[in-house]
Amino acid sequence: MTIEVFPIGAKPAGKQIESYLRRRLTGNDNGITVRRNTDRSWSFTSLGKREYTFDGSTSGQLEVSPEGAQLLRLNPHLLHRIRSVDIGDLVGEGNEANIHKQRYNTGHGPRWHAVKYTFPVRPNQLPANAPDYTRFTPCTAHFQVGKFVAERSPRPINLIPPVLATHDICISPFVHHGIPLYILDEMTAGTINPRTPAIRLSENVRSFVERMKTQDPYARFIHLFNSYSALNHAGMAQWLEQQIRESSEAGAIRSALQGLSFHTKEIETPRNTLVHIPTLRKVLHTWLPNADKIALLPEQTAAISAYQKQLLLPNSAPNPIPDSSPLQHTRATLTALQNAFLRDVARASYTVEAILGYKKNTVEE
């Protein structure tokens, strides 16, 4: 058996996911090994169940953070419900993943969570002479990278690491009343992309954005917010790749990425930033009267735009990470007011992905 691959846009849905997961996990249930990690997380490894990755067959695995352990205690049969796709409605879709929203009991009462099912995918159509590559990022890699970045990030970013993860599934806290940064920027600028209707926004978010679209100061402010978000993340990709390749503390990440070529540009793209609308309202009320004092120079804005365009290139996995040194220089020259605004941007923004793994020309049908 080899790993199944799906065209982007034709991933399994509903009960098809349950059938796919049944095919993925094969072998006998001969028990598990349990390891308690130094950060109080748990690693469970099956002694009999096997599943397939780009690197061949590997043991079934479950990673559990302290928050994840609490979810399992307070929500009986949680893992069975997830594998049976007995969960809420589909609320989002990426290249690799389908994302559902579900409310679970926590120590602080019921809270919304995002349940992500990830699939190996390849593009339906590729430009002439483009490399044919297939993507699949194990959710166990998201779990390990998320923990690492959340603990050691050199930037004040709000990363949402998974609290439970297998190779195919992960559960993370859900950003309620959030909107992807690039969608917020497009909607306020009046340049809506046709893919936008596929994003399921809450009525609270949609009505807020619709009101802002009609007033020019708000559209310009959101563009400024977008620019500062890019400044906040600039250089994170290079830092993370260096950590994965060189840091003595990144062994768990390298293990989770076994058999994967990888790149980390995704941590810096607007697609992977969610803006929390209630917090953004507070930022707007604080800073909009002083927007002229935090505005960037035209050459600084141009450098940020050029950097983001490189990050968002189609089929970006084989491309090198853009040089972030001009943006690093811009950060170093910010005024005290601009740095205060940068901190507020970080407070209102949530990074939902930190890594994208991929493998070229190696998957058999």
Secondary structure in CASP SS format (residue, H / E / C, confidence):
PFRMAT SS
TARGET T0000
AUTHOR 0000-0000-0000
METHOD secondary structure of the structure
MODEL  1
M C 1.00
T C 1.00
I C 1.00
E C 1.00
V C 1.00
F E 1.00
P E 1.00
I C 1.00
G C 1.00
A C 1.00
K C 1.00
P C 1.00
A C 1.00
G C 1.00
K H 1.00
Q H 1.00
I H 1.00
E H 1.00
S H 1.00
Y H 1.00
L H 1.00
R H 1.00
R H 1.00
R H 1.00
L C 1.00
T E 1.00
G C 1.00
N C 1.00
D C 1.00
N C 1.00
G C 1.00
I E 1.00
T E 1.00
V E 1.00
R E 1.00
R E 1.00
N C 1.00
T C 1.00
D C 1.00
R C 1.00
S C 1.00
W E 1.00
S E 1.00
F E 1.00
T E 1.00
S E 1.00
L E 1.00
G E 1.00
K E 1.00
R E 1.00
E E 1.00
Y E 1.00
T E 1.00
F C 1.00
D C 1.00
G E 1.00
S E 1.00
T E 1.00
S E 1.00
G E 1.00
Q E 1.00
L E 1.00
E E 1.00
V E 1.00
S C 1.00
P H 1.00
E H 1.00
G H 1.00
A H 1.00
Q H 1.00
L H 1.00
L H 1.00
R H 1.00
L H 1.00
N C 1.00
P C 1.00
H C 1.00
L H 1.00
L H 1.00
H H 1.00
R H 1.00
I H 1.00
R H 1.00
S C 1.00
V C 1.00
D C 1.00
I C 1.00
G C 1.00
D C 1.00
L E 1.00
V E 1.00
G E 1.00
E E 1.00
G C 1.00
N C 1.00
E C 1.00
A E 1.00
N E 1.00
I E 1.00
H E 1.00
K E 1.00
Q E 1.00
R E 1.00
Y E 1.00
N E 1.00
T E 1.00
G C 1.00
H C 1.00
G E 1.00
P E 1.00
R E 1.00
W E 1.00
H E 1.00
A E 1.00
V E 1.00
K E 1.00
Y E 1.00
T E 1.00
F C 1.00
P C 1.00
V E 1.00
R E 1.00
P C 1.00
N C 1.00
Q C 1.00
L C 1.00
P C 1.00
A C 1.00
N C 1.00
A C 1.00
P C 1.00
D C 1.00
Y E 1.00
T E 1.00
R E 1.00
F C 1.00
T C 1.00
P C 1.00
C H 1.00
T H 1.00
A H 1.00
H H 1.00
F H 1.00
Q H 1.00
V H 1.00
G H 1.00
K H 1.00
F H 1.00
V H 1.00
A H 1.00
E H 1.00
R H 1.00
S C 1.00
P C 1.00
R C 1.00
P C 1.00
I C 1.00
N C 1.00
L E 1.00
I C 1.00
P C 1.00
P C 1.00
V C 1.00
L E 1.00
A E 1.00
T C 1.00
H C 1.00
D C 1.00
I E 1.00
C E 1.00
I E 1.00
S E 1.00
P E 1.00
F C 1.00
V C 1.00
H C 1.00
H C 1.00
G E 1.00
I E 1.00
P E 1.00
L H 1.00
Y H 1.00
I H 1.00
L H 1.00
D H 1.00
E H 1.00
M H 1.00
T H 1.00
A H 1.00
G C 1.00
T C 1.00
I C 1.00
N C 1.00
P C 1.00
R C 1.00
T H 1.00
P H 1.00
A H 1.00
I C 1.00
R C 1.00
L C 1.00
S C 1.00
E H 1.00
N H 1.00
V H 1.00
R H 1.00
S H 1.00
F H 1.00
V H 1.00
E H 1.00
R H 1.00
M H 1.00
K H 1.00
T C 1.00
Q C 1.00
D H 1.00
P H 1.00
Y H 1.00
A H 1.00
R H 1.00
F H 1.00
I H 1.00
H H 1.00
L H 1.00
F H 1.00
N H 1.00
S H 1.00
Y H 1.00
S H 1.00
A H 1.00
L H 1.00
N H 1.00
H H 1.00
A C 1.00
G C 1.00
M H 1.00
A H 1.00
Q H 1.00
W H 1.00
L H 1.00
E H 1.00
Q H 1.00
Q H 1.00
I H 1.00
R H 1.00
E H 1.00
S C 1.00
S C 1.00
E C 1.00
A C 1.00
G H 1.00
A H 1.00
I H 1.00
R H 1.00
S H 1.00
A H 1.00
L C 1.00
Q C 1.00
G C 1.00
L C 1.00
S E 1.00
F E 1.00
H E 1.00
T C 1.00
K H 1.00
E H 1.00
I H 1.00
E H 1.00
T C 1.00
P H 1.00
R H 1.00
N H 1.00
T E 1.00
L E 1.00
V E 1.00
H E 1.00
I H 1.00
P H 1.00
T H 1.00
L H 1.00
R H 1.00
K H 1.00
V H 1.00
L H 1.00
H H 1.00
T H 1.00
W H 1.00
L H 1.00
P H 1.00
N H 1.00
A H 1.00
D H 1.00
K H 1.00
I H 1.00
A C 1.00
L C 1.00
L C 1.00
P H 1.00
E H 1.00
Q H 1.00
T H 1.00
A H 1.00
A H 1.00
I H 1.00
S H 1.00
A H 1.00
Y H 1.00
Q H 1.00
K H 1.00
Q H 1.00
L H 1.00
L C 1.00
L C 1.00
P C 1.00
N C 1.00
S C 1.00
A C 1.00
P C 1.00
N C 1.00
P C 1.00
I C 1.00
P C 1.00
D C 1.00
S C 1.00
S H 1.00
P H 1.00
L H 1.00
Q H 1.00
H H 1.00
T H 1.00
R H 1.00
A H 1.00
T C 1.00
L C 1.00
T C 1.00
A H 1.00
L H 1.00
Q H 1.00
N H 1.00
A H 1.00
F H 1.00
L H 1.00
R H 1.00
D H 1.00
V H 1.00
A H 1.00
R H 1.00
A H 1.00
S E 1.00
Y E 1.00
T E 1.00
V C 1.00
E C 1.00
A C 1.00
I C 1.00
L E 1.00
G E 1.00
Y E 1.00
K E 1.00
K E 1.00
N C 1.00
T C 1.00
V C 1.00
E C 1.00
E C 1.00
END
